[in-house]
């Protein structure tokens, strides 16, 4: 997975965890067309590899991503954006089966905040800053900010952020429920690795089912979500890993999941 063709990201894999580091330091990891393409291609490659059980997406110390690339967008017309949407491939990122952990230090603004919200877990360094400042540029969020932020932090807090463009620091983001956990900046990657390796040690099909069920909670009614959860829960009993997991509990030993 160390693909040297990438120009805007760095990738590697270790202990069943795939790592993608956004790497445009000169632009605070602004999401230009090329970076988006590489990010989604790399994430899909990890997702297609059954040897990978979790994906970690990081930026730099200063910025997870400072948003879509304003310089690239500035001269685009309506028809340019409509016919050749530079963010179209983010749909694929949202449909990954593998859990994705965003490890956020510094700025996660605009498309950067939206990218973090497309991940399943958001670990934040104490230096993290979140926001949807698009309104200051004469646009609105375009890759999920007006939809995922209210679901994550509630309608009224999301409205204040989107309409004023103000940013919030890690502690406010954690209180609001946007952040899974805050860790000291120096420990961010180590903690993301721990979380990724913990997930990657579970049964892969069961992890996929758990992620899909959690996603359904965001996207369906309670009744539909409960019905699909029940179906997925019941299906787990068709797997050897259910037998192994429960036998290991009974025998007081660590389960050796076959499908991982
Ligand atoms: C392009 C960017 C950028 C961006 C920073 N840079 N953010 N380039 N697009 N989103 C560039 C700067 O121009 C500068 O390059 C370099 O990165 C360092 O940034 P500075 O501004 O000098 O750093 P600093 O003073 O520390 O300020 C950091 C910052 C600020 C507060 C994060 O850069 C900022 O406000 N950035 C824009 C944030 C934003 O509005 N994001 C939303 C984008 S719209 P040069 O070469 O000039 O020195 C969006 C829409 C998503 O995301 C929806 C799409 C469908």
Boltz pocket constraint, residues with backbone or C-beta under 6 A from the ligand:
constraints:
  - pocket:
      binder: B
      contacts: [[A, 25], [A, 26], [A, 27], [A, 28], [A, 30], [A, 31], [A, 66], [A, 67], [A, 68], [A, 69], [A, 70], [A, 71], [A, 72], [A, 87], [A, 107], [A, 109], [A, 110], [A, 111], [A, 112], [A, 133], [A, 134], [A, 137], [A, 140], [A, 141], [A, 142], [A, 143]]
      max_distance: 6.0
